[in-house]
């Protein structure tokens, strides 16, 4: 399999061996990427976005001050949209925020935060794709809890921030088109969560040779279909021991 050299270099019907719906973001994600950010700022942005894309509940509200302090130190292209979202979160009744979250992410297919839904839909093949995420986390010394599926964007961002950087970049780069489509959908729906996706897209990695090689490794190491069961897949990353 030939590694991709850039996101837009081939038709969207197939992406590293996985089928994609024949759609592309109207604006290529390359145009929104912020170059020159430090690894620390990228990791901090991704971790903040991971928290902000989770269901808004007590644990999130308890961390708002810490998130606001971390966001205040980020470069302007990611600080501004995240600060706008945090201001909305701070000034809106939590019940309203929760209802909006459910209306957008649970009720709108076009705003689905599960990345394999965009590539596989509700098919058995999606189980294979989900298991690839789980195996990628395990190979880096992480397991996942039972709060969310491994392909939820919030989980992928958490792993990319605190797990193996190259593998995290590879997973995000491989799913850059779905992430771009999710960003567009949130803007079209007028959702305040579009600010968070603006920050996410700003941190999407360029496909270096190292990242392209890891993308190819992930694609080739996927499990055969017969190994895939329908048991629930958990989340919340937890280190299992020494990282590789």
N, C-alpha and C positions, 0 to 999 in steps of 0.2 A: 504494500500500500504506500502510495506516495504522500508524504506529509504536505499539508497545505502551507503555502508561504504567506498567504494573507487571506482574510475572511472572504473577501468578495471575488476570489480568483476562479470560481467555478459555479456552475449552476446549483441552485438550492435543492434540486431533487434528491441529492445525496450529500451527506456531510460526514466524512470519516466512517463510511460504511453504514450509517444510520439514515433512514429515510426522513426527509423533512417535507412538510406541507409546502406547496409551491407558492410560497409568499416570502417576500423580503420586506424589511422595514423601508418605509418611503425614503428615509434619510439614512445612509450608511452609518453604522455605529462608529466607524473610524473618525467621522467628523465631530463626535462628541467626546472622544477620548482626550484626557488632559495629559500632556507629555511633561516630563520633568519632575513629577511628584516623587518624593522619597519613598522607599519601601515602607518606612514607618507610617507615613501619612496614608499610603494606600491601604495598609493593614488596618489602621485606625478607622478609615472611612468605611471599609468593608464591614468591620465589626459593628460600627454604629448602625449601618444600614441593615445588618442582620437583625439587630434588636428592634429596629423601627419597623421592619417588615413582619415581625411576629405579631400574634394577636395582642391587642392593647389591653393589658390587664394590670393587676397590682404590681407584680414584679417589674414590669416596664416602667410604671409610674414611679416606683421607688428609685429607679436609676436615672430619672430625667436630669437631675442636677449633674450627675457624673457624665452623662452623655453630652449635656450642653457644654460642660467644661472641656471635654475632649474635642467637640466640634469647633469650639472657639479657637482652637490652635491649628486648625486645618487650613490649607490654602483656599483662597476665595472661591474658585470654581466649584468646590464641593462644600465649603462652609456655608455659602449663601443659601443654596437649596435646602440643606439640612437644617439650618437655623430657621428658615421659614416653616418647615414642617414641625419643628420642635415648638415654635411659637403657637402654631395652630393647636398642637397637642396640649399645650399648657393652658390655652384659653378656651378650650371646648369641653363641655361635659363628657366624661368618659363614656357614658351610655351612648351618646351621639357618635363618638369615635368608633365604638364597637359596632354599632349598627352599620355605619359606613363601611367598615372593614368587611363585614359579612356580605353586604350588598355588592361590593366590588369584587372581592377575591373568591367568595364562595358561590355567588349567584351569576357572575359574568364569565362565560367561557373565554372570552377574548382577553380577560385579565387573570388567567390562571397562573399562579406562581410556581406550579410544578413544571420543571423544565422538560421532562420527558413527555408530558402531555402534548407539547407543541410538536415533538418529533414522532410520536407514536400513537397519540390519541388514547382512547380507552380500549386498547387491544392487549392481548396476551404478550405481545412483543414488548410492551411497556415494562413488564416485569423484568425482562432481560436488561433493559436500559437502567432501571432503578437499581438492580443488583450491581451493575457496574459502578455506580456511585458508592454503594456500601462497601464494595471490595476496594475501591480506591482509598476510602477512609481507613479501612482496616490495614492496608499495606503501609500506611503512614503512622500506624500505632494508635488509631482512634476507633472507638466504637460509638454507636449512637443510641440515645435513649428511646423512649416510646412516645414522645410528644408530636413528632412530625416525620414525614417521609424524607428519605435521603436526598431526593431531587428538588425539594423545596428551595427556592432561591435563597431564603434566609439561612438555611443550613449550609449550602454551598459557599455562601459568603463567609460564614463563620469559619469553615474549614480553610478557605483561601486566606483568611486573616491569621489564624493561629496554628494551622496544620502545615503540611508540606507546601511551600510556596509554588514550586513548579507544577505540582499536580493540581493545586487549586487554580493556577492560571490556565492550565490545560482544560480543565472542566469548564471554566468560564469562557475561554476562547471557543471551545467546541460548541457552546450554546449561546454565542453572541447574538445570532439572529433571533432566537426566541426572546432573549432579554431585550433586544431592540424593539421587537413587536409588543412586548408587555409594556415597555415605556410609552410607545405610541398610543396603545389602548388607554392607558391611564390618563394621558393628556387629552385624548378624544373624549373621555368620560368626565373630564373636569375634576378628577380626583386629586386630593392633596398628596396622595402617595406618589404622584408623578414627580414630586420634588426628590423623593428618596431614589427613584429610578434614575433621575438625572445624575445623581451622585454615583450610583452604581455604574452606569455606563461610562462615566468619567474615569473609572479605575479599570476598565476592561483592558487586558494585557495585549501588547503587540505580540504577534506570533514570531518569536525568535526561533532559532534552530533548536534550542533546548526545549522550548515549549512545544514546538511542532513534533519533536521526537517523543515527548511524553504523551502527546495526544495520540500518536500512532500506537504507542505501547498500550494505552488504555483501551483503544479500539480493538487491538489484537488480543487482549487478555480477557475480553468479555466472556461470560459463561455461555455454554451451549443452552439452547432453549429447554431441553429436557431437565436441566438442573433447576429450573425456576419454578418455585411454588407460589402459592397465592397467600402465604402467611403475611401478616402486616409487617411493614418495615418501620422501625422506630426512628427518634432523633434527639438532639442535644449531644454534642460531641464530647466524649470523655476519653482522655489518654489511657491506653491500656498498659503502657510501660515505656521502655526506651524507644524513641523514634528511630526509624531507619534512615 
